[in-house]
Amino acid sequence: MLLKLKKELLLKYLFLFVLLFACTAGICSASYIVIITLMICGVVMTSSAFETAISDNSKFEGLVLDVIFRFSVCGVAVVAVGINKGFRAWYAILIYSVYLFTLSARLINHFASAARAEGHKKKKYMTDLQEAAVTLVLPAIYLLSAIPSRLFEIVYYVFLGVFAAFFMINLKIKCFSKKVMLIFGIVEALILITVLVFTLTGIFTA
């Protein structure tokens, strides 16, 4: 089946494997590995190459893979960071559950809507703003974990709560211009560089 899929989908399978590997590493040892991989997968998830990868011949496979990919990036990876940081109290588990439930509901709705659509048309409105925001906001607040305090834990829980509500809202926003996307790209690059520097200098030890 894999050989019949476009190369973009094969690459997406590869990124999915790398992401799940990073999530496992994040739960077992280093959470910064998840953050770095999450940012890379965020770029892949929102790239135009993968938007056109779902063709008529592989539409079902593409949609299923897209849902699994988004759940892994915005769900499994996010929770893996919290687990690695030791956020395992009963209220943390409750927050994780609510967050993953709302994300699942959103992705089910996304799958149903995409399955009903005929053919591939250029999008006028953004339909993955919430997922894209996760890959940018979480790495940004992760920098707070370098401070020896409970600040990151508090902000992390707020992040989960806000995005749990965010996932339940259907936003209809026009696609950003290339200039705006460039700004987002620069911000993401700066965050990634900072995470790498903190990692190499030993500021992030887990």
trRosetta pair geometry for C-beta under 8 A, 3 or more apart (Angstrom, degrees):
i j d omega theta_ij theta_ji phi_ij phi_ji
1 4 6.0 -63 -162 31 39 111
1 5 7.2 39 147 -27 68 103
1 61 7.1 179 168 -108 115 145
2 5 5.8 -55 -159 22 40 114
2 10 6.4 90 -179 -105 95 93
2 13 6.9 -30 -131 -14 113 171
4 57 7.5 -125 160 146 102 114
4 58 6.9 164 121 -84 91 115
5 9 4.0 -89 164 79 124 135
5 10 5.9 151 93 -50 110 79
5 58 5.1 111 -118 -134 75 157
5 61 6.1 -113 -95 114 119 145
5 62 7.7 153 -142 -69 111 82
6 9 5.2 97 61 6 74 99
6 10 7.3 -136 104 -4 41 88
6 53 5.4 -157 74 -151 131 79
6 55 6.6 103 -32 -2 131 122
6 58 6.5 -152 -4 36 88 149
7 10 5.2 -51 -149 36 42 116
7 11 6.3 45 152 -21 69 101
8 11 5.7 -53 -152 36 32 112
8 12 6.4 34 148 -22 63 105
8 49 5.3 -166 -120 151 126 93
8 50 5.5 180 172 -98 118 58
8 52 7.4 107 11 79 172 75
8 53 3.6 -129 98 -101 130 120
9 12 5.3 -50 -147 34 37 115
9 13 6.6 45 150 -22 65 97
9 53 5.1 153 -54 170 78 124
9 58 6.4 -95 -32 136 163 148
9 61 6.9 53 -165 121 152 110
9 62 5.9 -95 -98 -100 125 83
9 65 6.3 96 -153 70 97 166
10 13 5.6 -46 -154 30 35 114
10 14 6.7 37 146 -19 62 102
11 14 5.3 -51 -154 34 37 116
11 15 6.4 36 150 -17 68 102
11 44 7.7 -147 131 -147 106 126
12 15 5.6 -49 -145 38 36 110
12 16 6.3 43 151 -24 64 102
12 44 7.0 157 -108 161 75 124
12 50 6.0 108 -76 -125 123 121
12 53 6.9 138 -20 122 136 170
12 65 5.9 93 115 150 128 128
12 66 7.8 -28 177 -82 153 60
12 69 6.1 -51 -180 -84 107 148
13 16 5.5 -52 -149 33 31 116
13 17 6.6 33 152 -19 64 102
13 65 6.8 -63 -74 -143 76 132
14 17 5.8 -53 -153 33 32 110
14 18 6.4 29 151 -16 65 106
15 18 5.5 -53 -145 39 35 112
15 19 6.1 39 154 -24 67 106
15 40 7.7 -149 -141 121 110 100
15 41 5.6 142 171 -112 116 89
15 44 5.3 -142 -132 116 170 174
15 69 7.2 43 95 -136 107 116
16 19 5.7 -53 -146 35 29 113
16 20 6.4 24 157 -14 64 106
16 65 7.2 -106 -49 -164 151 90
16 68 6.6 34 -137 116 138 108
16 69 5.3 -92 -89 -99 104 83
16 72 6.1 107 -145 40 80 163
17 20 6.0 -58 -147 39 29 106
17 21 6.3 32 153 -20 64 108
18 21 5.6 -56 -150 37 30 115
18 22 6.3 31 152 -20 65 106
18 37 6.3 -159 137 -146 96 123
18 41 7.8 -175 87 -71 104 109
19 22 5.6 -55 -150 36 31 111
19 23 6.4 34 151 -22 65 103
19 37 5.7 162 -112 150 60 121
19 38 7.4 90 -136 -86 100 54
19 41 5.1 48 -87 -75 125 152
19 69 7.7 104 32 -147 157 69
19 72 5.2 97 116 138 133 124
19 73 6.3 -60 -153 -81 151 70
19 76 7.8 103 142 80 104 120
19 77 6.4 -67 -176 -67 101 122
20 23 5.4 -46 -145 32 35 115
20 24 6.5 39 153 -19 63 101
20 72 6.0 -63 -69 -149 83 133
20 76 7.1 -1 -110 117 71 154
21 24 5.8 -54 -154 35 31 112
21 25 6.4 30 149 -16 65 106
22 25 5.5 -53 -147 39 35 112
22 26 6.1 40 150 -26 66 105
22 33 5.1 -155 -152 137 89 96
22 34 5.1 143 146 -99 101 54
22 36 7.8 -135 -148 69 140 82
22 37 3.8 -90 -97 20 176 164
22 38 7.6 -154 114 -40 143 69
22 77 7.2 15 99 -116 107 104
23 26 5.4 -51 -147 33 31 116
23 27 6.6 30 154 -17 64 101
23 34 5.9 75 -97 -113 49 111
23 72 7.1 -117 -33 -170 147 88
23 76 5.0 0 -135 138 159 107
23 77 5.2 -105 -90 -93 103 61
23 80 4.3 -154 -156 -57 79 161
24 27 6.0 -53 -150 34 31 107
24 28 6.2 14 156 -5 65 115
24 80 7.9 -71 -49 -133 20 138
25 28 5.9 -67 -142 49 29 103
25 29 5.7 -45 -177 47 69 99
25 30 6.1 -18 149 50 99 83
25 33 4.9 -42 106 89 127 153
25 34 7.2 -175 78 -53 88 81
26 29 7.5 -81 -113 61 14 56
26 30 6.5 -66 -106 90 50 46
26 31 4.8 69 -153 -114 92 51
26 33 5.7 -147 -71 68 80 95
26 34 3.5 22 -78 -41 145 124
26 77 7.2 85 23 -147 162 64
26 80 4.1 77 94 145 127 118
26 81 6.1 -49 176 -76 134 52
26 83 7.8 95 124 65 91 97
26 84 5.1 -98 163 -42 72 144
27 80 5.0 -85 -55 -146 85 90
27 83 5.3 -2 -124 96 85 129
27 84 5.7 -129 -113 -66 27 89
28 84 7.9 -26 35 -105 23 101
29 33 7.7 42 86 8 94 134
29 84 7.6 -10 82 -137 18 119
29 206 7.3 -128 167 -140 51 75
30 33 4.6 84 98 -11 105 107
30 34 7.9 178 111 -5 66 80
30 84 7.5 25 141 -166 8 148
30 204 7.8 82 -159 140 97 107
30 206 6.1 -136 -116 -153 53 39
31 34 5.4 -46 -165 29 53 115
31 35 6.6 54 142 -21 74 101
31 80 7.2 168 -124 126 83 82
31 81 4.7 93 -160 -133 118 68
31 84 4.0 173 -68 89 106 146
31 85 6.1 6 -45 -50 162 84
31 142 7.8 -157 129 -149 113 122
31 145 7.8 -64 85 139 136 173
31 204 7.9 -118 68 -173 84 116
31 206 6.1 44 10 138 96 64
32 35 5.2 -47 -148 34 45 116
32 36 6.3 45 155 -19 71 101
32 142 7.6 140 -107 159 70 133
32 195 6.2 169 -157 -177 104 103
32 198 7.5 -152 -123 95 145 105
32 199 5.2 172 139 -92 154 114
32 204 4.5 78 -56 147 144 149
32 206 7.8 137 -9 115 93 22
33 36 6.1 -55 -150 37 29 108
33 37 6.3 22 155 -11 64 112
34 37 5.9 -63 -146 45 28 106
34 38 5.8 35 155 -28 67 110
34 77 5.2 164 -173 -160 107 88
34 80 5.3 -177 -109 97 156 122
34 81 5.5 -148 88 -70 142 86
34 84 7.5 178 3 1 137 149
35 38 5.6 -52 -142 33 26 115
35 39 6.7 27 158 -19 60 103
35 81 6.8 77 -60 -100 87 128
35 138 7.1 -148 -123 124 88 99
35 139 5.1 124 -170 -109 102 84
35 142 5.1 -172 -111 122 144 176
35 195 5.8 -146 115 -146 127 150
36 39 6.1 -57 -156 31 29 109
36 40 6.8 25 150 -15 63 106
36 192 6.8 94 -129 -143 73 88
36 195 6.0 -174 -77 119 85 136
36 196 7.1 87 -106 -73 122 81
36 199 7.8 -11 -52 -39 131 157
37 40 5.6 -56 -151 37 36 111
37 41 6.1 32 154 -15 70 108
37 77 7.3 -142 91 -128 102 133
38 41 5.8 -57 -144 42 29 108
38 42 6.3 40 152 -30 63 103
38 73 6.1 127 -141 -158 77 77
38 77 4.7 149 -90 155 113 150
38 78 7.8 103 -124 -64 148 64
38 135 5.7 -162 152 -128 88 81
38 138 6.8 -46 126 84 152 130
38 139 6.8 -175 85 -58 114 104
39 42 5.4 -46 -149 26 32 119
39 43 7.1 34 152 -18 60 97
39 135 5.9 137 -111 178 44 93
39 136 7.9 89 -121 -90 86 46
39 139 5.3 34 -69 -58 115 155
39 188 6.2 159 -162 -172 111 104
39 191 7.1 -170 -112 97 145 111
39 192 5.3 -176 123 -87 160 107
39 195 7.8 170 -10 28 148 154
40 43 6.0 -52 -161 29 35 110
40 44 6.7 32 144 -15 65 106
41 44 5.3 -52 -149 38 41 115
41 45 6.0 46 152 -28 70 104
41 69 7.5 -161 -174 -177 115 95
41 72 7.9 -93 175 102 159 101
41 73 4.8 -155 121 -108 130 116
41 77 7.7 178 52 -44 145 161
41 135 7.0 -140 83 -118 76 133
42 45 5.6 -50 -143 32 30 114
42 46 6.6 6 164 1 63 110
42 73 6.6 146 -73 -174 65 134
42 131 7.9 -177 -130 143 83 80
42 132 6.4 110 -169 -139 99 55
42 134 7.6 -159 -106 83 119 76
42 135 2.6 146 -98 166 140 160
42 136 6.9 164 169 -45 159 68
42 188 7.5 -146 92 -140 131 141
43 46 6.6 -74 -149 47 26 93
43 47 6.3 43 153 -50 65 104
43 135 7.8 -155 -29 144 52 147
43 188 7.4 149 -70 137 102 155
44 47 5.7 -45 -147 5 30 119
44 50 6.3 74 168 -27 71 148
45 50 7.0 -81 -136 78 23 153
45 69 6.5 175 -103 136 99 117
45 70 6.6 111 -143 -92 131 75
45 73 6.0 -72 -56 -1 147 174
45 128 7.1 -151 146 161 104 148
45 131 6.5 -107 144 133 145 123
45 132 7.1 -164 98 -88 113 72
45 135 7.1 165 41 -32 132 155
46 128 6.4 -164 -100 96 86 130
46 131 8.0 175 -65 99 97 100
46 132 5.0 62 -75 -103 138 115
47 50 5.3 82 71 12 89 98
47 51 7.2 -147 103 -11 47 89
48 51 5.1 -51 -148 30 43 119
48 52 6.5 28 159 -10 71 104
49 52 6.5 -69 -159 41 27 98
49 53 6.7 45 143 -48 62 101
50 53 4.9 -28 -146 0 46 127
50 66 7.8 143 161 -105 110 100
51 54 7.8 -60 176 19 32 97
51 120 7.9 132 144 -162 76 118
51 123 7.2 -95 -165 -5 140 120
52 55 7.8 31 164 -67 64 81
52 120 6.2 99 -131 165 63 153
53 58 7.9 -55 153 87 73 123
53 62 5.8 173 113 -132 87 125
54 58 6.9 -126 -142 95 47 82
54 59 5.5 68 177 -126 91 59
54 62 3.4 169 -108 125 83 151
54 63 6.3 76 -133 -54 136 68
54 66 7.0 -28 -65 -36 129 137
54 114 7.6 -16 143 175 166 125
54 120 6.6 151 84 -89 82 119
55 58 5.6 52 54 37 85 84
55 59 6.6 -107 91 -61 33 73
55 62 7.3 125 21 -29 51 151
55 120 6.9 -58 -110 -23 49 135
56 59 5.8 -10 -133 -37 26 116
56 119 7.0 -20 -68 -105 105 57
58 61 4.7 -54 -174 52 85 115
58 62 5.2 94 122 -32 89 102
59 62 5.7 -61 -145 38 25 112
59 63 6.2 23 160 -19 65 107
59 115 7.8 121 146 -123 113 60
60 63 5.9 -56 -147 35 29 109
60 64 6.3 26 157 -15 64 107
60 115 7.7 46 -105 -119 70 100
61 64 5.9 -57 -147 39 29 109
61 65 6.1 26 157 -15 65 112
62 65 5.8 -59 -145 41 27 109
62 66 6.1 31 155 -24 64 109
63 66 5.5 -53 -145 34 29 114
63 67 6.5 29 156 -18 64 103
63 111 5.7 108 167 -139 112 81
63 114 5.4 169 -121 105 117 128
63 115 6.1 76 -151 -73 171 82
64 67 5.9 -56 -152 34 30 109
64 68 6.4 26 153 -14 65 108
64 111 7.7 55 -87 -131 47 125
65 68 5.7 -56 -146 40 32 110
65 69 6.0 36 154 -24 66 109
66 69 5.6 -53 -144 35 28 115
66 70 6.3 25 157 -16 63 106
66 114 7.7 -54 76 99 147 174
67 70 5.9 -55 -146 38 28 107
67 71 6.3 26 156 -17 64 108
67 107 4.9 114 -148 175 92 115
67 108 8.0 70 -143 -77 135 39
67 110 6.9 161 -99 85 92 113
67 111 5.1 2 -74 -72 137 117
68 71 5.8 -57 -145 39 29 109
68 72 6.2 30 155 -20 65 108
69 72 5.8 -58 -150 36 27 110
69 73 6.2 20 156 -15 65 110
70 73 5.8 -56 -141 40 30 107
70 74 5.8 -9 173 15 68 114
70 75 7.9 65 128 -5 59 100
70 107 5.8 171 90 -109 126 120
70 110 7.6 -15 58 79 166 161
70 128 7.6 -119 -114 -138 130 116
70 131 5.4 -53 -149 -126 106 149
71 74 6.8 -67 -125 56 20 84
71 75 4.6 -20 -174 21 62 135
71 76 6.7 63 136 -15 72 95
71 103 6.6 128 -121 137 72 117
71 104 7.0 46 -116 -93 119 68
71 107 5.8 -23 -64 -56 97 172
72 75 6.7 -35 -77 54 11 90
72 76 4.8 -26 -142 32 52 125
72 77 6.5 64 153 -25 60 96
73 76 7.8 39 -7 46 14 86
73 77 5.7 -16 -155 13 30 134
73 131 7.0 67 92 -171 121 105
73 134 7.4 124 130 96 92 127
73 135 6.6 -21 167 -76 118 111
74 77 7.2 7 -49 46 9 102
74 78 6.2 6 179 -19 39 126
74 103 5.9 -175 112 -141 111 135
74 130 7.8 63 -144 126 155 87
74 131 5.0 -95 -55 -133 145 82
74 134 4.5 84 -125 77 96 166
74 135 7.4 -77 -83 -47 82 82
75 78 6.2 -68 -146 33 11 106
75 79 6.5 -2 165 -6 56 111
75 99 7.6 160 -127 127 74 94
75 100 5.3 84 -150 -120 111 84
75 103 5.0 175 -81 108 107 157
75 104 7.6 64 -98 -56 149 76
76 79 6.2 -65 -148 42 26 104
76 80 6.1 33 154 -29 65 110
77 80 5.5 -52 -147 30 30 118
77 81 7.0 36 155 -24 61 98
78 81 6.1 -51 -163 24 32 112
78 82 7.2 24 147 -10 62 104
78 99 7.4 -116 107 146 135 141
78 134 6.6 -66 -72 -174 132 121
78 138 6.1 -116 -115 -106 94 155
78 160 7.4 144 153 -97 126 92
79 82 5.7 -57 -156 38 41 111
79 83 6.2 40 150 -20 72 106
79 96 5.1 78 -124 -141 114 113
79 99 7.4 165 -73 86 99 130
79 100 6.8 2 -53 -63 138 115
80 83 5.8 -54 -145 37 32 111
80 84 6.2 33 157 -20 65 107
81 84 6.0 -59 -151 36 27 110
81 85 6.4 20 155 -14 63 111
81 138 7.2 152 22 180 165 123
81 142 7.0 -83 -161 -107 144 117
81 156 7.7 -146 113 -140 113 131
82 85 5.8 -62 -148 40 31 108
82 87 4.2 -64 -178 58 90 126
82 92 6.5 -180 162 -171 127 118
82 96 6.9 -158 77 -83 148 111
82 156 6.1 153 -97 159 99 137
82 160 7.8 16 -63 -58 148 138
83 86 7.9 61 174 -58 31 16
83 87 6.9 -85 -78 58 27 75
83 88 6.5 64 -132 -78 65 96
84 206 6.4 -173 157 156 104 97
85 145 6.8 -104 -113 -127 130 132
85 152 7.4 -120 -156 114 153 124
85 153 7.1 -172 136 -89 132 86
85 156 7.6 176 64 -48 158 174
85 206 7.3 139 -98 113 57 112
87 92 4.4 176 155 -133 87 148
87 153 6.0 164 -89 -135 116 98
87 156 6.9 -131 -55 101 164 141
87 157 7.7 -166 -158 -65 144 94
88 92 5.8 -100 -104 73 9 141
88 93 7.1 39 -164 -52 52 94
89 92 4.7 101 53 1 71 104
89 93 7.4 -136 97 -4 40 85
90 93 5.8 -53 -153 34 35 111
90 94 6.5 37 149 -20 66 105
91 94 5.3 -49 -148 36 38 116
91 95 6.3 40 153 -20 67 103
92 95 5.7 -53 -148 37 32 110
92 96 6.3 37 151 -21 64 104
92 157 7.4 -95 -108 -97 73 107
93 96 5.6 -50 -147 35 32 115
93 97 6.4 35 153 -23 64 105
94 97 5.7 -54 -151 33 30 113
94 98 6.5 26 154 -15 64 105
95 98 5.9 -54 -147 37 32 108
95 99 6.1 34 155 -20 65 110
95 157 5.9 -61 -147 -142 170 86
95 160 5.1 78 162 111 112 142
95 161 6.7 -61 -143 -64 110 81
95 164 7.8 -127 -167 -39 71 147
96 99 5.8 -61 -149 39 27 113
96 100 6.1 19 159 -13 66 111
96 160 7.3 -56 -84 -157 44 149
97 100 6.1 -59 -144 41 26 105
97 101 6.1 29 155 -24 63 109
98 101 5.6 -55 -145 34 28 114
98 102 6.5 22 160 -14 64 105
98 160 7.8 101 77 150 97 104
98 161 7.9 22 97 -109 132 61
98 164 5.2 28 129 -147 96 152
99 102 6.3 -60 -151 37 25 103
99 103 6.4 23 153 -16 62 111
99 160 4.6 -63 -78 -169 140 97
99 161 7.8 -80 -76 -70 98 32
99 163 6.8 42 -139 86 100 98
99 164 4.6 -96 -101 -80 59 106
100 103 5.6 -55 -144 40 33 113
100 104 6.1 38 155 -24 66 105
101 104 5.7 -55 -149 34 28 112
101 105 6.5 29 153 -19 64 104
101 164 7.9 38 61 -147 82 107
102 105 5.6 -49 -147 34 34 113
102 106 6.4 37 153 -20 64 104
102 164 4.5 121 27 -162 149 70
102 165 7.5 -56 -153 -61 166 21
102 167 4.3 124 139 75 104 129
102 168 5.5 -70 -152 -50 113 94
103 106 5.7 -55 -151 36 32 113
103 107 6.3 26 154 -16 66 108
103 164 7.7 -72 -35 -114 79 62
103 167 5.4 -97 -84 -129 51 161
104 107 5.9 -58 -145 39 30 107
104 108 6.3 34 155 -22 66 105
105 108 5.8 -52 -147 33 29 112
105 109 6.5 28 154 -16 62 107
105 167 7.2 112 66 133 94 114
105 168 7.0 17 91 -99 132 80
106 109 5.8 -60 -154 38 31 110
106 110 6.2 35 148 -23 66 107
106 130 7.0 -71 -173 74 161 151
106 167 4.3 -103 -38 -180 142 97
106 168 7.1 -113 -68 -78 100 39
107 110 5.1 -47 -143 35 37 118
107 111 6.3 41 155 -22 66 101
108 111 5.8 -51 -149 34 30 111
108 112 6.4 29 152 -18 63 107
109 112 5.8 -54 -146 37 31 111
109 113 6.3 29 156 -17 65 108
110 113 6.0 -58 -147 38 27 108
110 114 6.2 20 159 -14 64 112
110 127 7.1 132 -127 153 100 115
111 114 6.0 -60 -143 41 26 107
111 115 6.1 29 158 -24 64 110
112 115 5.8 -55 -145 33 26 112
112 116 6.7 22 157 -16 61 107
113 116 6.1 -62 -155 35 30 107
113 117 6.8 37 149 -32 64 102
114 117 5.6 -46 -152 19 37 117
117 121 7.7 -121 179 19 121 102
123 126 7.2 90 142 -88 133 33
123 127 6.8 -114 -144 -3 141 103
123 175 6.1 116 108 -60 95 129
124 174 6.6 -48 158 -131 73 76
124 175 6.6 -133 180 -4 26 105
125 172 5.2 -26 -161 -161 149 70
125 173 6.2 126 -159 67 86 35
125 174 5.9 -65 -105 -98 65 37
125 175 6.6 -152 -120 -37 14 74
126 129 4.6 80 127 -55 127 97
126 132 7.8 -68 -173 16 127 141
126 171 7.4 -15 85 105 95 108
126 173 5.1 -20 39 76 108 93
126 174 7.4 48 -7 118 87 13
126 175 5.5 132 -55 -94 82 59
126 176 7.3 29 -56 -14 133 81
128 131 4.7 -45 -175 44 89 114
128 132 5.6 93 123 -26 88 99
129 132 5.8 -60 -146 41 29 110
129 133 6.1 33 156 -25 66 107
129 171 5.7 -56 45 77 139 140
129 173 6.1 55 -61 42 151 130
130 133 5.7 -56 -150 32 28 113
130 134 6.8 36 152 -27 62 99
130 163 6.8 127 -168 -154 100 89
130 166 5.2 157 -125 135 113 107
130 167 5.6 132 171 -95 158 60
130 169 8.0 145 -70 61 130 86
130 171 7.4 146 -41 16 93 125
131 134 5.7 -45 -157 22 36 116
131 135 7.2 28 152 -12 63 102
132 135 6.1 -60 -159 36 36 107
132 136 6.8 21 150 -9 67 112
133 136 5.8 -69 -152 44 36 105
133 137 5.5 22 161 -14 77 116
133 163 7.6 -173 98 -111 114 109
133 166 7.5 -87 73 156 144 154
134 137 6.3 -58 -126 42 24 100
134 138 5.8 18 178 -14 64 115
134 163 6.3 79 -90 -138 97 150
135 138 7.0 -34 -115 36 18 106
135 139 7.2 16 172 -8 47 112
135 188 7.9 17 127 -125 93 126
136 139 6.7 -67 -158 39 23 104
136 140 6.6 22 152 -20 61 114
136 184 6.9 -61 -106 -164 149 98
136 187 7.1 45 -157 108 117 115
136 188 5.8 -80 -115 -89 92 98
136 191 7.5 138 -156 21 63 161
137 140 5.6 -62 -153 35 33 115
137 141 6.4 16 160 -8 71 106
137 159 6.5 169 132 -140 118 115
137 163 7.9 178 72 -68 146 124
138 141 6.2 -61 -143 43 30 98
138 142 6.1 43 154 -36 65 105
138 159 6.6 115 -95 173 73 150
139 142 5.3 -48 -145 23 32 122
139 143 7.6 49 155 -32 57 87
139 188 7.7 72 68 -142 145 73
139 191 4.9 98 122 150 117 132
139 192 7.2 -10 174 -74 152 61
139 195 6.3 -65 -165 -53 105 141
140 143 6.4 -43 -177 6 35 111
140 191 5.5 -71 -82 -117 68 137
141 144 5.6 -27 -178 8 60 118
141 152 7.0 137 154 -139 86 76
141 155 5.0 -155 -165 133 126 127
141 156 6.7 166 127 -79 129 62
141 159 5.9 -151 44 -65 164 141
142 145 5.6 -28 -175 4 58 116
142 152 7.3 53 -137 -146 34 122
142 195 7.1 26 96 -103 122 115
143 146 6.1 -30 180 6 55 114
143 191 7.3 -114 -45 -146 123 85
143 194 6.1 -3 -106 127 126 131
143 195 7.1 -107 -83 -78 84 76
143 198 7.2 179 -131 -37 77 159
144 147 5.7 -43 -173 23 60 112
144 151 5.3 -115 173 111 121 108
144 152 4.2 165 104 -86 101 85
144 155 5.9 57 56 40 164 148
145 152 4.2 68 -79 -103 65 168
145 204 7.1 56 98 -114 111 91
146 198 5.7 -95 -87 -147 135 135
146 203 4.8 11 -137 157 114 116
146 204 6.5 -66 -88 -67 89 73
147 151 5.7 -1 85 42 130 132
147 152 7.0 157 54 -33 92 100
149 152 7.6 129 80 2 71 78
150 153 4.8 -51 -168 40 74 120
150 154 5.9 75 134 -25 88 99
151 154 6.0 -60 -153 36 30 108
151 155 6.2 20 157 -11 67 111
152 155 5.8 -61 -143 44 31 107
152 156 5.8 38 156 -29 67 109
153 156 5.6 -54 -145 32 26 116
153 157 6.7 24 157 -16 61 103
154 157 6.1 -57 -155 34 29 107
154 158 6.5 28 150 -16 64 107
155 158 5.5 -54 -149 38 35 114
155 159 6.2 45 149 -27 66 103
156 159 5.5 -49 -151 30 30 118
156 160 6.7 30 152 -18 62 102
157 160 5.7 -51 -150 34 34 111
157 161 6.4 32 153 -17 65 107
158 161 5.7 -58 -149 39 32 111
158 162 6.1 30 156 -18 68 109
159 162 6.1 -58 -144 37 25 108
159 163 6.2 11 163 -7 63 113
160 163 6.2 -64 -143 45 24 102
160 164 6.1 34 156 -29 63 107
161 164 5.7 -50 -146 27 28 115
161 165 6.9 20 156 -10 61 103
162 165 6.1 -63 -161 39 31 105
162 166 6.0 35 144 -26 67 112
163 166 4.7 -49 -137 38 41 122
163 167 6.2 52 159 -30 68 95
164 167 6.1 -46 -154 22 26 112
164 168 7.5 20 149 -14 54 105
165 168 6.0 -62 -162 32 38 110
165 169 7.2 33 147 -22 67 107
166 169 6.0 -62 -158 28 37 111
176 180 3.9 -112 -178 87 115 130
176 181 5.2 142 102 -52 119 82
176 184 7.5 68 110 -10 167 134
177 180 5.0 97 54 8 74 100
177 181 7.1 -140 98 -2 39 90
178 181 5.6 -56 -146 41 34 112
178 182 6.2 43 152 -27 66 103
179 182 5.5 -51 -151 30 31 115
179 183 6.7 33 150 -20 63 101
180 183 5.6 -50 -154 31 35 113
180 184 6.6 34 149 -16 65 103
181 184 5.5 -51 -148 38 36 113
181 185 6.2 41 150 -23 65 105
182 185 5.4 -53 -149 35 32 116
182 186 6.4 34 152 -21 65 102
183 186 5.7 -52 -150 33 32 111
183 187 6.5 31 152 -17 64 105
184 187 5.7 -54 -148 37 32 112
184 188 6.2 31 154 -18 66 107
185 188 5.8 -55 -146 38 29 110
185 189 6.3 32 154 -22 64 106
186 189 5.6 -54 -148 35 30 113
186 190 6.4 32 153 -20 64 104
187 190 5.8 -55 -151 34 31 112
187 191 6.5 29 152 -17 64 105
188 191 5.7 -53 -148 36 34 111
188 192 6.2 34 153 -19 66 107
189 192 5.7 -55 -147 38 31 112
189 193 6.3 33 154 -20 65 106
190 193 5.7 -52 -146 36 30 112
190 194 6.4 32 153 -20 63 106
191 194 5.7 -56 -151 36 31 113
191 195 6.4 32 152 -19 65 105
192 195 5.7 -52 -148 35 32 111
192 196 6.4 31 153 -18 65 106
193 196 5.7 -56 -149 38 31 112
193 197 6.3 31 153 -20 66 106
194 197 5.7 -53 -145 36 31 111
194 198 6.2 31 156 -17 65 107
195 198 5.8 -55 -146 39 29 111
195 199 6.2 31 153 -22 63 109
195 204 7.3 18 -162 -21 69 153
196 199 5.5 -56 -148 35 30 114
196 200 6.2 24 158 -15 66 108
197 200 6.0 -57 -142 40 29 106
197 201 6.0 15 162 -7 65 115
198 201 6.2 -64 -139 47 24 103
198 203 4.1 -77 -160 65 81 121
198 204 4.8 72 131 -16 103 101
199 202 8.0 42 172 -62 26 22
199 203 7.5 -65 -55 52 22 79
199 204 4.9 -32 -91 54 61 120
202 205 6.4 27 -174 -78 69 86
